[in-house]
């Protein structure tokens, strides 16, 4: 076949246009399901929630003072399109041979647990935020929320508290972990898995990422663009923000911009022409379905922490080659005892926070039935030093590569301190003068006593005290049959228009 005829046939079949596209774009189009797409439908807040993780496309300052990438994980409510929570985590490939890399980091299962924990508490306002981010002055039903939840009486941002009932997630390794599944079961959350290579199973989360990039990410220093073709030179040499600063700015953007901007997918049930914001839609939904707070107590927060199964000896307990002891008597009462859990070989349940590993908790289910706090044996050597479980792992791996033993806790503790000292020096004099705190999670679950953390158990629900939901001004059958007439305050021929200013519309 002549060359000209070959190219003519390729152009007739449409292959020429396909080959002009990048490999990533062709792969993305090939992974799409067949149309029409199935939309997600939910009638109540939290009935269906979509959670997904995507690259942030912003360079930030990492724990070592160098520019690193980051990932964004968001939880989107299908009914109100509200951003219930978001989490930004650093992404570091690490250095060293495969299987023994040092410094590798990405979104973990505990980061997803912190994302779920945000859904059960209001978003507190931070110093310097715009006054328009306050929930008091937003479209949220502030009076009803304050009456039902005392936490809204404080300075909270205009982001609703929505408890997820069912979440749609992909099949990434953090989502498939036993820890994440156990926390979802504990919180009463059902899990639905999206199909592999099918982003349209979570369309709202994907759309949120695009909107986040268009209205937030591209205006932040360190924006890398959507591809290498759009990336400029010297992005890593800019005056970048830390991960905590970007997290705080993203939360302010959610309360100030995203939750208060009209969304084309949100329409009033009585006035289809009225475009609502996520906060306005939540106001209408919560009026019909109500809101009952669920405050996570100290007992609940410990169930969210990372589990570790340990044996109590005369030295204490071992968690990731760290020795934990307690000055209290109950820990030594368990020395040498079997937990009675055959599926765990007689070991005891312990929980710890990877971002605050200086303290852990051991659960005594046989004798006292309570959590026993234990402290890291060499905690005094890292006093006032913000270190994490991941810093300990990197220091232990670096010490092992140098010929040291992983059981030498003193040497590893000194290595963690030395790594922190190098971080404080920084690669440049300008960065050394700036305060830099390592990433230690968005929130720290209160794990003290319930009286000290301010969280109290929810009071039992009395069905006789639940008020009836306000009804529509007309029967539902009249709405279906088209016999509903406009009220007296509505001008003729404007069914899609909102009521005039200063006039009360029907609830």
LOTOR-74264 format. One record per residue (C-alpha): residue number from 1; y, x, z; residue in one letter. Coordinates in nm, 3 decimals. Each point is the difference from the previous one (the first is absolute). Layout:
<atoms>
pos NUM, north Y, east X, up Z, code A
...
</atoms>
This chain:
<atoms>
pos 1, north 0.000, east 0.000, up 0.000, code X
pos 2, north 0.341, east 0.143, up -0.090, code X
pos 3, north 0.227, east 0.091, up 0.291, code X
pos 4, north 0.268, east -0.251, up -0.108, code X
pos 5, north -0.256, east -0.281, up -0.012, code X
pos 6, north -0.124, east 0.094, up 0.348, code X
pos 7, north 0.349, east -0.022, up 0.152, code X
pos 8, north 0.065, east -0.324, up -0.186, code X
pos 9, north -0.312, east -0.158, up 0.150, code X
pos 10, north 0.097, east 0.122, up 0.350, code X
pos 11, north 0.342, east -0.158, up -0.037, code X
pos 12, north -0.150, east -0.327, up -0.121, code X
pos 13, north -0.234, east -0.013, up 0.303, code X
pos 14, north 0.283, east 0.074, up 0.243, code X
pos 15, north -0.148, east 0.330, up 0.117, code X
pos 16, north 0.311, east 0.196, up -0.092, code X
pos 17, north 0.216, east -0.189, up 0.252, code X
pos 18, north -0.267, east 0.039, up 0.267, code X
pos 19, north -0.018, east 0.377, up -0.043, code X
pos 20, north 0.377, east 0.030, up 0.041, code X
pos 21, north -0.033, east -0.120, up 0.362, code X
pos 22, north -0.075, east 0.239, up 0.283, code X
pos 23, north -0.352, east 0.034, up 0.137, code X
pos 24, north 0.097, east -0.158, up 0.332, code X
pos 25, north 0.153, east -0.301, up -0.173, code X
pos 26, north -0.304, east -0.052, up -0.221, code X
pos 27, north -0.230, east 0.025, up 0.302, code X
pos 28, north 0.212, east -0.251, up 0.191, code X
pos 29, north -0.004, east -0.249, up -0.287, code X
pos 30, north -0.375, east 0.041, up -0.047, code X
pos 31, north -0.064, east -0.077, up 0.369, code X
pos 32, north 0.188, east -0.330, up -0.008, code X
pos 33, north -0.211, east -0.316, up 0.024, code X
pos 34, north -0.003, east -0.256, up -0.273, code X
pos 35, north 0.275, east -0.257, up -0.001, code X
pos 36, north 0.091, east -0.246, up 0.138, code X
pos 37, north 0.044, east 0.162, up 0.341, code X
pos 38, north -0.096, east -0.196, up 0.310, code X
pos 39, north 0.303, east -0.048, up 0.227, code X
pos 40, north -0.024, east 0.023, up 0.378, code X
pos 41, north 0.078, east -0.326, up 0.177, code X
pos 42, north 0.084, east -0.045, up 0.370, code X
pos 43, north 0.173, east -0.287, up 0.181, code X
pos 44, north 0.048, east 0.149, up 0.348, code X
pos 45, north 0.153, east 0.329, up 0.116, code X
pos 46, north -0.276, east 0.255, up 0.049, code X
pos 47, north -0.265, east -0.210, up -0.172, code X
pos 48, north -0.038, east 0.269, up -0.269, code X
pos 49, north 0.148, east 0.350, up 0.018, code X
pos 50, north -0.021, east 0.274, up -0.264, code X
pos 51, north -0.007, east 0.364, up 0.118, code X
pos 52, north 0.017, east 0.296, up -0.234, code X
pos 53, north 0.093, east 0.369, up -0.007, code X
pos 54, north 0.204, east 0.172, up -0.269, code X
pos 55, north 0.173, east 0.338, up -0.048, code X
pos 56, north 0.356, east -0.008, up 0.133, code X
pos 57, north 0.146, east 0.224, up -0.274, code X
pos 58, north 0.239, east 0.156, up 0.255, code X
pos 59, north -0.018, east 0.357, up 0.125, code X
pos 60, north 0.049, east 0.025, up 0.378, code X
pos 61, north 0.005, east 0.275, up 0.262, code X
pos 62, north -0.345, east 0.054, up 0.149, code X
pos 63, north -0.103, east 0.134, up 0.338, code X
pos 64, north 0.022, east 0.359, up -0.122, code X
pos 65, north 0.354, east -0.040, up -0.131, code X
pos 66, north -0.106, east -0.008, up -0.365, code X
pos 67, north 0.026, east -0.272, up -0.261, code X
pos 68, north -0.307, east -0.225, up -0.015, code X
pos 69, north -0.095, east -0.324, up -0.173, code X
pos 70, north -0.056, east -0.331, up 0.179, code X
pos 71, north -0.187, east -0.329, up -0.035, code X
pos 72, north 0.125, east -0.351, up 0.067, code X
pos 73, north -0.225, east -0.274, up 0.138, code X
pos 74, north 0.137, east -0.355, up 0.020, code X
pos 75, north -0.127, east -0.339, up 0.115, code X
pos 76, north 0.137, east -0.297, up -0.200, code X
pos 77, north -0.040, east -0.362, up 0.108, code X
pos 78, north -0.098, east -0.218, up -0.296, code X
pos 79, north 0.154, east -0.326, up 0.130, code X
pos 80, north 0.349, east 0.132, up 0.076, code X
pos 81, north -0.002, east 0.331, up -0.197, code X
pos 82, north 0.113, east 0.169, up 0.323, code X
pos 83, north -0.058, east 0.369, up 0.060, code X
pos 84, north -0.183, east -0.023, up 0.332, code X
pos 85, north -0.025, east 0.376, up 0.056, code X
pos 86, north 0.018, east 0.331, up -0.183, code X
pos 87, north -0.122, east 0.349, up 0.076, code X
pos 88, north 0.103, east 0.333, up -0.156, code X
pos 89, north -0.245, east 0.289, up 0.048, code X
pos 90, north 0.022, east 0.359, up -0.125, code X
pos 91, north -0.237, east 0.119, up -0.271, code X
pos 92, north -0.099, east 0.367, up 0.010, code X
pos 93, north -0.278, east 0.150, up -0.212, code X
pos 94, north -0.061, east 0.288, up 0.238, code X
pos 95, north -0.082, east 0.365, up -0.062, code X
pos 96, north -0.327, east 0.187, up -0.003, code X
pos 97, north -0.343, east -0.032, up -0.159, code X
pos 98, north -0.143, east -0.347, up -0.071, code X
pos 99, north -0.152, east -0.156, up 0.309, code X
pos 100, north 0.200, east 0.226, up 0.233, code X
pos 101, north 0.355, east -0.075, up -0.097, code X
pos 102, north 0.275, east 0.038, up 0.258, code X
pos 103, north 0.283, east -0.250, up 0.028, code X
pos 104, north -0.148, east -0.279, up -0.213, code X
pos 105, north 0.147, east -0.340, up 0.083, code X
pos 106, north 0.021, east -0.352, up -0.144, code X
pos 107, north -0.016, east -0.361, up 0.114, code X
pos 108, north -0.270, east -0.040, up 0.266, code X
pos 109, north -0.168, east -0.303, up 0.151, code X
pos 110, north 0.216, east 0.027, up 0.313, code X
pos 111, north 0.314, east -0.021, up -0.217, code X
pos 112, north -0.129, east -0.333, up -0.132, code X
pos 113, north -0.063, east -0.111, up 0.359, code X
pos 114, north 0.362, east 0.081, up 0.086, code X
pos 115, north 0.099, east -0.209, up -0.302, code X
pos 116, north -0.190, east -0.299, up 0.144, code X
pos 117, north 0.154, east 0.060, up 0.343, code X
pos 118, north 0.348, east -0.038, up -0.153, code X
pos 119, north -0.091, east -0.351, up -0.111, code X
pos 120, north -0.033, east -0.115, up 0.363, code X
pos 121, north 0.341, east 0.113, up 0.127, code X
pos 122, north 0.362, east -0.052, up -0.114, code X
pos 123, north 0.175, east 0.287, up -0.173, code X
pos 124, north 0.254, east 0.148, up 0.247, code X
pos 125, north 0.341, east 0.094, up -0.131, code X
pos 126, north 0.087, east 0.369, up 0.010, code X
pos 127, north 0.337, east 0.156, up 0.078, code X
pos 128, north 0.223, east 0.020, up -0.305, code X
pos 129, north -0.156, east -0.289, up -0.189, code X
pos 130, north 0.216, east -0.250, up -0.183, code X
pos 131, north 0.084, east -0.305, up 0.220, code X
pos 132, north -0.123, east -0.225, up -0.282, code X
pos 133, north -0.356, east 0.114, up 0.074, code X
pos 134, north -0.001, east -0.195, up 0.328, code X
pos 135, north -0.237, east -0.294, up 0.019, code X
pos 136, north 0.263, east -0.198, up 0.192, code X
pos 137, north 0.223, east -0.026, up -0.308, code X
pos 138, north -0.274, east -0.044, up -0.260, code X
pos 139, north -0.171, east -0.301, up -0.157, code X
pos 140, north -0.290, east 0.024, up 0.245, code X
pos 141, north -0.043, east -0.291, up 0.248, code X
pos 142, north 0.139, east 0.217, up 0.276, code X
pos 143, north 0.030, east -0.275, up 0.262, code X
pos 144, north -0.361, east -0.112, up -0.041, code X
pos 145, north -0.127, east 0.357, up -0.002, code X
pos 146, north 0.188, east 0.087, up 0.320, code X
pos 147, north -0.139, east -0.310, up 0.171, code X
pos 148, north -0.356, east 0.095, up -0.099, code X
pos 149, north 0.023, east 0.380, up 0.033, code X
pos 150, north 0.227, east 0.170, up 0.253, code X
pos 151, north -0.007, east 0.325, up -0.200, code X
pos 152, north 0.238, east -0.153, up -0.257, code X
pos 153, north 0.271, east -0.021, up 0.265, code X
pos 154, north 0.037, east 0.377, up -0.029, code X
pos 155, north 0.162, east 0.186, up -0.289, code X
pos 156, north -0.256, east -0.057, up -0.276, code X
pos 157, north 0.036, east 0.024, up -0.376, code X
pos 158, north -0.024, east -0.284, up -0.251, code X
pos 159, north -0.369, east 0.042, up -0.073, code X
pos 160, north -0.238, east -0.281, up 0.102, code X
pos 161, north -0.305, east 0.051, up 0.218, code X
pos 162, north -0.303, east -0.118, up -0.198, code X
pos 163, north -0.354, east 0.032, up 0.130, code X
pos 164, north -0.238, east 0.065, up -0.291, code X
pos 165, north -0.310, east -0.218, up -0.023, code X
pos 166, north -0.149, east 0.137, up -0.323, code X
pos 167, north 0.090, east 0.329, up -0.168, code X
pos 168, north -0.072, east 0.109, up -0.357, code X
pos 169, north -0.056, east 0.375, up -0.023, code X
pos 170, north -0.147, east 0.246, up -0.247, code X
pos 171, north -0.309, east 0.212, up 0.051, code X
pos 172, north 0.162, east 0.327, up 0.099, code X
pos 173, north -0.167, east 0.210, up 0.268, code X
pos 174, north 0.254, east -0.081, up 0.277, code X
pos 175, north -0.050, east -0.373, up -0.056, code X
pos 176, north -0.380, east 0.036, up 0.009, code X
pos 177, north -0.007, east 0.189, up 0.332, code X
pos 178, north -0.183, east -0.150, up 0.297, code X
pos 179, north 0.310, east 0.042, up 0.217, code X
pos 180, north 0.217, east -0.215, up -0.228, code X
pos 181, north -0.271, east -0.264, up -0.033, code X
pos 182, north -0.050, east -0.008, up 0.377, code X
pos 183, north 0.373, east -0.050, up 0.064, code X
pos 184, north 0.014, east -0.283, up -0.255, code X
pos 185, north -0.294, east -0.167, up 0.172, code X
pos 186, north 0.167, east 0.044, up 0.340, code X
pos 187, north 0.327, east -0.154, up -0.124, code X
pos 188, north -0.181, east -0.287, up -0.174, code X
pos 189, north 0.092, east 0.111, up -0.353, code X
pos 190, north -0.230, east -0.072, up -0.293, code X
pos 191, north -0.032, east 0.256, up -0.280, code X
pos 192, north -0.020, east -0.063, up -0.373, code X
pos 193, north -0.050, east 0.298, up -0.230, code X
pos 194, north 0.170, east 0.025, up -0.335, code X
pos 195, north -0.198, east 0.107, up -0.303, code X
pos 196, north 0.003, east 0.365, up -0.096, code X
pos 197, north 0.268, east 0.102, up -0.250, code X
pos 198, north 0.145, east -0.351, up 0.012, code X
pos 199, north 0.358, east 0.021, up 0.127, code X
pos 200, north 0.064, east -0.364, up -0.092, code X
pos 201, north -0.215, east -0.106, up 0.297, code X
pos 202, north 0.300, east 0.107, up 0.212, code X
pos 203, north 0.291, east -0.091, up -0.229, code X
pos 204, north 0.257, east -0.059, up 0.276, code X
pos 205, north -0.059, east 0.341, up 0.155, code X
pos 206, north 0.029, east 0.166, up -0.341, code X
pos 207, north 0.322, east -0.188, up -0.071, code X
pos 208, north 0.138, east 0.105, up 0.338, code X
pos 209, north -0.056, east 0.366, up -0.085, code X
pos 210, north 0.190, east -0.039, up -0.327, code X
pos 211, north 0.289, east -0.176, up 0.176, code X
pos 212, north 0.000, east 0.263, up 0.274, code X
pos 213, north 0.032, east 0.275, up -0.260, code X
pos 214, north 0.280, east -0.177, up -0.191, code X
pos 215, north 0.216, east -0.097, up 0.298, code X
pos 216, north -0.075, east 0.267, up 0.259, code X
pos 217, north -0.194, east 0.310, up -0.106, code X
pos 218, north 0.212, east 0.101, up -0.298, code X
pos 219, north 0.312, east 0.013, up 0.220, code X
pos 220, north -0.156, east 0.237, up 0.256, code X
pos 221, north 0.032, east 0.376, up -0.034, code X
pos 222, north -0.332, east 0.142, up -0.103, code X
pos 223, north -0.082, east -0.275, up -0.253, code X
pos 224, north -0.250, east 0.147, up -0.244, code X
pos 225, north 0.002, east -0.279, up -0.259, code X
pos 226, north -0.290, east -0.205, up -0.125, code X
pos 227, north -0.152, east 0.288, up -0.196, code X
pos 228, north 0.039, east 0.371, up -0.062, code X
pos 229, north 0.200, east -0.075, up -0.313, code X
pos 230, north 0.277, east -0.160, up 0.209, code X
pos 231, north -0.004, east 0.259, up 0.278, code X
pos 232, north 0.297, east 0.232, up 0.017, code X
pos 233, north 0.010, east 0.365, up 0.097, code X
pos 234, north 0.028, east 0.119, up 0.357, code X
pos 235, north -0.106, east -0.321, up 0.174, code X
pos 236, north -0.157, east 0.196, up 0.286, code X
pos 237, north 0.320, east 0.203, up 0.048, code X
pos 238, north 0.217, east -0.302, up 0.079, code X
pos 239, north 0.110, east -0.093, up 0.349, code X
pos 240, north -0.305, east -0.217, up 0.069, code X
pos 241, north -0.054, east -0.251, up 0.279, code X
pos 242, north -0.276, east 0.015, up 0.258, code X
pos 243, north -0.284, east -0.247, up -0.006, code X
pos 244, north 0.130, east -0.182, up 0.307, code X
pos 245, north 0.342, east -0.042, up -0.161, code X
pos 246, north -0.147, east -0.147, up -0.318, code X
pos 247, north -0.218, east -0.235, up 0.207, code X
pos 248, north 0.304, east -0.126, up 0.194, code X
pos 249, north 0.203, east -0.043, up -0.321, code X
pos 250, north -0.286, east -0.193, up -0.165, code X
pos 251, north -0.025, east -0.237, up 0.298, code X
pos 252, north 0.375, east -0.061, up -0.013, code X
pos 253, north -0.025, east -0.072, up -0.374, code X
pos 254, north -0.273, east -0.258, up 0.066, code X
pos 255, north 0.209, east -0.185, up 0.260, code X
pos 256, north 0.331, east 0.029, up -0.182, code X
pos 257, north -0.091, east -0.034, up -0.367, code X
pos 258, north -0.356, east -0.107, up -0.075, code X
pos 259, north -0.037, east -0.277, up 0.258, code X
pos 260, north 0.341, east -0.151, up -0.077, code X
pos 261, north 0.004, east 0.017, up -0.379, code X
pos 262, north -0.106, east -0.312, up -0.201, code X
pos 263, north -0.347, east 0.029, up -0.150, code X
pos 264, north -0.076, east -0.173, up -0.330, code X
pos 265, north -0.351, east -0.084, up 0.120, code X
pos 266, north 0.129, east -0.195, up 0.302, code X
pos 267, north 0.120, east -0.355, up -0.061, code X
pos 268, north 0.092, east -0.284, up 0.231, code X
pos 269, north -0.263, east -0.278, up 0.000, code X
pos 270, north 0.272, east -0.268, up -0.006, code X
pos 271, north 0.239, east 0.179, up -0.239, code X
pos 272, north -0.189, east 0.209, up -0.258, code X
pos 273, north 0.323, east 0.143, up -0.137, code X
pos 274, north 0.087, east 0.164, up 0.332, code X
pos 275, north -0.116, east 0.364, up 0.011, code X
pos 276, north -0.078, east 0.113, up 0.355, code X
pos 277, north -0.014, east 0.336, up 0.170, code X
pos 278, north -0.311, east 0.105, up 0.197, code X
pos 279, north 0.179, east -0.078, up 0.328, code X
pos 280, north 0.105, east -0.344, up -0.123, code X
pos 281, north -0.353, east -0.074, up -0.118, code X
pos 282, north -0.137, east 0.110, up 0.336, code X
pos 283, north 0.248, east -0.235, up 0.167, code X
pos 284, north -0.135, east -0.297, up -0.193, code X
pos 285, north -0.364, east 0.096, up 0.053, code X
pos 286, north 0.026, east 0.068, up 0.371, code X
pos 287, north 0.171, east -0.335, up 0.049, code X
pos 288, north -0.309, east -0.171, up -0.137, code X
pos 289, north -0.276, east 0.221, up 0.140, code X
pos 290, north 0.160, east 0.139, up 0.315, code X
pos 291, north -0.003, east 0.346, up 0.155, code X
pos 292, north -0.197, east 0.123, up 0.298, code X
pos 293, north 0.052, east 0.361, up 0.113, code X
pos 294, north -0.286, east 0.233, up 0.078, code X
pos 295, north 0.114, east 0.295, up 0.203, code X
pos 296, north -0.239, east 0.292, up 0.004, code X
pos 297, north -0.058, east 0.104, up 0.359, code X
pos 298, north -0.083, east 0.351, up 0.120, code X
pos 299, north -0.367, east -0.099, up -0.008, code X
pos 300, north 0.034, east -0.109, up -0.364, code X
pos 301, north 0.189, east 0.313, up -0.101, code X
pos 302, north -0.276, east 0.224, up 0.126, code X
pos 303, north -0.243, east -0.183, up -0.227, code X
pos 304, north 0.217, east 0.103, up -0.296, code X
pos 305, north -0.032, east 0.372, up 0.073, code X
pos 306, north -0.251, east 0.230, up -0.166, code X
pos 307, north -0.342, east -0.020, up 0.169, code X
pos 308, north -0.196, east 0.300, up 0.124, code X
pos 309, north -0.339, east -0.009, up 0.172, code X
pos 310, north -0.023, east 0.262, up 0.273, code X
pos 311, north -0.219, east 0.121, up 0.284, code X
pos 312, north 0.144, east 0.047, up 0.351, code X
pos 313, north -0.087, east 0.342, up 0.146, code X
pos 314, north 0.129, east 0.210, up 0.288, code X
pos 315, north 0.263, east 0.142, up -0.240, code X
pos 316, north 0.124, east -0.341, up -0.116, code X
pos 317, north -0.034, east -0.148, up -0.350, code X
pos 318, north 0.028, east 0.165, up -0.341, code X
pos 319, north 0.203, east -0.160, up -0.283, code X
pos 320, north 0.032, east 0.210, up -0.316, code X
pos 321, north -0.067, east 0.324, up 0.193, code X
pos 322, north 0.265, east -0.090, up 0.257, code X
pos 323, north -0.092, east -0.038, up 0.367, code X
pos 324, north 0.145, east -0.299, up 0.184, code X
pos 325, north -0.004, east -0.043, up 0.376, code X
pos 326, north 0.133, east -0.247, up 0.250, code X
pos 327, north 0.126, east 0.044, up 0.352, code X
pos 328, north -0.131, east -0.343, up 0.091, code X
pos 329, north -0.339, east -0.056, up 0.159, code X
pos 330, north -0.145, east -0.258, up -0.244, code X
pos 331, north -0.055, east 0.261, up -0.273, code X
pos 332, north -0.217, east 0.219, up 0.222, code X
pos 333, north -0.195, east -0.306, up 0.111, code X
pos 334, north -0.132, east -0.014, up -0.357, code X
pos 335, north -0.107, east 0.365, up -0.007, code X
pos 336, north -0.353, east 0.029, up -0.129, code X
pos 337, north -0.046, east -0.378, up -0.030, code X
pos 338, north -0.135, east -0.175, up -0.307, code X
pos 339, north 0.224, east -0.264, up -0.153, code X
pos 340, north -0.296, east -0.224, up -0.081, code X
pos 341, north 0.101, east -0.025, up -0.365, code X
pos 342, north -0.316, east 0.095, up -0.185, code X
pos 343, north 0.162, east -0.010, up -0.344, code X
pos 344, north 0.247, east 0.268, up 0.121, code X
pos 345, north -0.262, east 0.216, up 0.173, code X
pos 346, north 0.137, east -0.082, up 0.343, code X
pos 347, north 0.354, east 0.126, up -0.070, code X
pos 348, north 0.320, east -0.159, up 0.129, code X
pos 349, north 0.281, east -0.154, up -0.205, code X
pos 350, north 0.330, east 0.189, up -0.008, code X
pos 351, north 0.318, east -0.070, up -0.195, code X
pos 352, north 0.289, east 0.228, up -0.099, code X
pos 353, north 0.313, east -0.010, up -0.212, code X
pos 354, north -0.006, east 0.271, up -0.272, code X
pos 355, north 0.381, east 0.026, up 0.015, code X
pos 356, north 0.003, east 0.036, up 0.382, code X
pos 357, north -0.330, east 0.174, up 0.085, code X
pos 358, north 0.116, east 0.139, up 0.334, code X
pos 359, north -0.141, east -0.310, up 0.174, code X
pos 360, north -0.320, east -0.197, up -0.065, code X
pos 361, north -0.175, east -0.295, up 0.166, code X
pos 362, north -0.363, east -0.037, up 0.105, code X
pos 363, north -0.142, east -0.351, up 0.039, code X
pos 364, north -0.222, east -0.058, up 0.303, code X
pos 365, north -0.197, east -0.313, up -0.089, code X
pos 366, north -0.261, east 0.044, up 0.272, code X
pos 367, north 0.176, east 0.074, up 0.331, code X
pos 368, north 0.372, east -0.086, up 0.006, code X
pos 369, north 0.039, east -0.177, up -0.333, code X
pos 370, north 0.334, east 0.167, up -0.076, code X
pos 371, north 0.149, east 0.281, up -0.205, code X
pos 372, north 0.020, east 0.341, up 0.164, code X
pos 373, north 0.287, east 0.222, up -0.124, code X
pos 374, north -0.090, east 0.364, up -0.061, code X
pos 375, north 0.232, east 0.287, up -0.092, code X
pos 376, north -0.048, east 0.301, up -0.223, code X
pos 377, north -0.093, east 0.298, up 0.216, code X
pos 378, north 0.264, east 0.232, up -0.152, code X
pos 379, north 0.268, east -0.260, up -0.038, code X
pos 380, north 0.240, east 0.208, up 0.211, code X
pos 381, north -0.004, east 0.273, up -0.267, code X
pos 382, north 0.135, east -0.247, up -0.256, code X
pos 383, north 0.253, east -0.165, up 0.229, code X
pos 384, north 0.291, east -0.160, up -0.188, code X
pos 385, north -0.166, east 0.102, up -0.327, code X
pos 386, north -0.055, east -0.283, up -0.254, code X
pos 387, north -0.349, east 0.083, up -0.122, code X
pos 388, north -0.260, east -0.225, up -0.160, code X
pos 389, north -0.373, east -0.013, up -0.058, code X
pos 390, north 0.058, east 0.126, up -0.355, code X
pos 391, north 0.194, east 0.303, up 0.128, code X
pos 392, north -0.298, east 0.081, up 0.221, code X
pos 393, north -0.243, east -0.027, up -0.291, code X
pos 394, north 0.211, east 0.229, up -0.219, code X
pos 395, north 0.036, east 0.257, up 0.278, code X
pos 396, north -0.374, east -0.012, up 0.074, code X
pos 397, north -0.087, east 0.049, up -0.366, code X
pos 398, north 0.245, east 0.287, up -0.033, code X
pos 399, north -0.142, east 0.163, up 0.315, code X
pos 400, north -0.357, east -0.043, up -0.127, code X
pos 401, north 0.084, east 0.158, up -0.336, code X
pos 402, north 0.129, east 0.301, up 0.191, code X
pos 403, north -0.334, east 0.043, up 0.174, code X
pos 404, north 0.075, east -0.188, up 0.321, code X
pos 405, north -0.210, east -0.264, up 0.172, code X
pos 406, north 0.081, east -0.371, up -0.026, code X
pos 407, north -0.090, east -0.037, up 0.368, code X
pos 408, north 0.274, east 0.237, up 0.114, code X
pos 409, north 0.247, east -0.267, up 0.109, code X
pos 410, north 0.254, east 0.244, up 0.142, code X
pos 411, north 0.024, east 0.195, up -0.326, code X
pos 412, north 0.029, east -0.318, up -0.207, code X
pos 413, north 0.268, east -0.132, up 0.236, code X
pos 414, north 0.199, east 0.321, up -0.044, code X
pos 415, north -0.049, east -0.031, up -0.378, code X
pos 416, north 0.147, east -0.352, up 0.010, code X
pos 417, north 0.296, east 0.136, up 0.196, code X
pos 418, north 0.045, east 0.285, up -0.249, code X
pos 419, north -0.008, east -0.237, up -0.296, code X
pos 420, north 0.266, east -0.210, up 0.165, code X
pos 421, north 0.211, east 0.312, up 0.061, code X
pos 422, north -0.024, east 0.093, up -0.369, code X
pos 423, north 0.099, east -0.354, up -0.091, code X
pos 424, north 0.309, east 0.017, up 0.221, code X
pos 425, north 0.103, east 0.324, up -0.169, code X
pos 426, north -0.037, east -0.171, up -0.336, code X
pos 427, north 0.007, east 0.159, up -0.344, code X
pos 428, north 0.382, east 0.023, up -0.006, code X
pos 429, north 0.281, east 0.041, up 0.249, code X
pos 430, north 0.146, east -0.342, up -0.086, code X
pos 431, north -0.326, east -0.181, up 0.071, code X
pos 432, north -0.048, east 0.196, up 0.323, code X
pos 433, north 0.326, east -0.139, up 0.137, code X
pos 434, north -0.099, east -0.362, up -0.067, code X
pos 435, north -0.209, east -0.194, up 0.252, code X
pos 436, north -0.341, east -0.075, up -0.144, code X
pos 437, north -0.264, east -0.220, up 0.163, code X
pos 438, north -0.350, east -0.016, up -0.148, code X
pos 439, north -0.139, east -0.326, up -0.128, code X
pos 440, north -0.171, east -0.175, up 0.292, code X
pos 441, north -0.048, east -0.352, up -0.131, code X
pos 442, north 0.243, east -0.287, up -0.040, code X
pos 443, north -0.067, east -0.159, up 0.338, code X
pos 444, north -0.176, east 0.111, up 0.315, code X
pos 445, north -0.222, east -0.276, up 0.139, code X
pos 446, north 0.083, east -0.048, up 0.366, code X
pos 447, north -0.312, east 0.094, up 0.191, code X
pos 448, north 0.129, east -0.015, up 0.355, code X
pos 449, north -0.020, east -0.294, up 0.236, code X
pos 450, north 0.102, east -0.337, up -0.133, code X
pos 451, north 0.280, east -0.021, up 0.257, code X
pos 452, north 0.145, east 0.331, up -0.112, code X
pos 453, north -0.017, east -0.065, up -0.374, code X
pos 454, north 0.160, east -0.344, up 0.021, code X
pos 455, north -0.294, east -0.165, up -0.177, code X
pos 456, north -0.166, east -0.287, up 0.185, code X
pos 457, north -0.307, east -0.201, up -0.096, code X
pos 458, north 0.075, east -0.306, up -0.209, code X
pos 459, north -0.009, east -0.323, up 0.201, code X
pos 460, north -0.283, east -0.241, up -0.083, code X
pos 461, north 0.095, east -0.261, up -0.255, code X
pos 462, north 0.027, east -0.357, up 0.129, code X
pos 463, north -0.049, east -0.248, up -0.289, code X
pos 464, north 0.208, east -0.263, up 0.182, code X
pos 465, north 0.307, east 0.225, up 0.001, code X
pos 466, north -0.002, east 0.079, up -0.374, code X
pos 467, north 0.279, east -0.197, up -0.173, code X
pos 468, north -0.074, east -0.182, up -0.320, code X
pos 469, north 0.114, east 0.161, up -0.324, code X
pos 470, north 0.303, east -0.170, up -0.158, code X
pos 471, north -0.102, east -0.230, up -0.284, code X
pos 472, north 0.158, east -0.039, up -0.340, code X
pos 473, north 0.266, east -0.272, up -0.038, code X
pos 474, north -0.224, east -0.187, up -0.247, code X
pos 475, north -0.377, east -0.060, up -0.018, code X
pos 476, north -0.199, east 0.248, up -0.199, code X
pos 477, north -0.130, east -0.268, up -0.233, code X
pos 478, north 0.355, east -0.076, up -0.113, code X
pos 479, north 0.050, east 0.364, up -0.092, code X
pos 480, north -0.317, east -0.004, up -0.210, code X
pos 481, north 0.092, east -0.324, up -0.177, code X
pos 482, north 0.357, east 0.108, up -0.073, code X
pos 483, north 0.157, east -0.287, up 0.202, code X
pos 484, north 0.212, east 0.231, up 0.215, code X
pos 485, north 0.375, east -0.052, up -0.042, code X
pos 486, north 0.269, east 0.246, up 0.086, code X
pos 487, north 0.183, east -0.044, up 0.333, code X
pos 488, north 0.358, east -0.120, up 0.009, code X
pos 489, north 0.148, east 0.348, up 0.036, code X
pos 490, north -0.161, east 0.129, up -0.322, code X
pos 491, north 0.205, east -0.039, up -0.323, code X
pos 492, north -0.162, east -0.189, up -0.281, code X
pos 493, north -0.201, east 0.197, up -0.251, code X
pos 494, north -0.030, east 0.315, up 0.217, code X
pos 495, north -0.352, east -0.013, up 0.137, code X
pos 496, north -0.035, east 0.377, up -0.032, code X
pos 497, north 0.330, east 0.085, up 0.172, code X
pos 498, north 0.028, east 0.072, up 0.374, code X
pos 499, north 0.208, east -0.229, up 0.227, code X
pos 500, north 0.373, east 0.065, up 0.023, code X
pos 501, north 0.128, east 0.238, up 0.268, code X
pos 502, north 0.041, east -0.153, up 0.345, code X
pos 503, north -0.253, east -0.279, up -0.067, code X
pos 504, north -0.329, east -0.018, up 0.188, code X
pos 505, north -0.302, east -0.012, up -0.226, code X
pos 506, north -0.324, east -0.171, up 0.105, code X
pos 507, north -0.239, east 0.225, up 0.193, code X
</atoms>
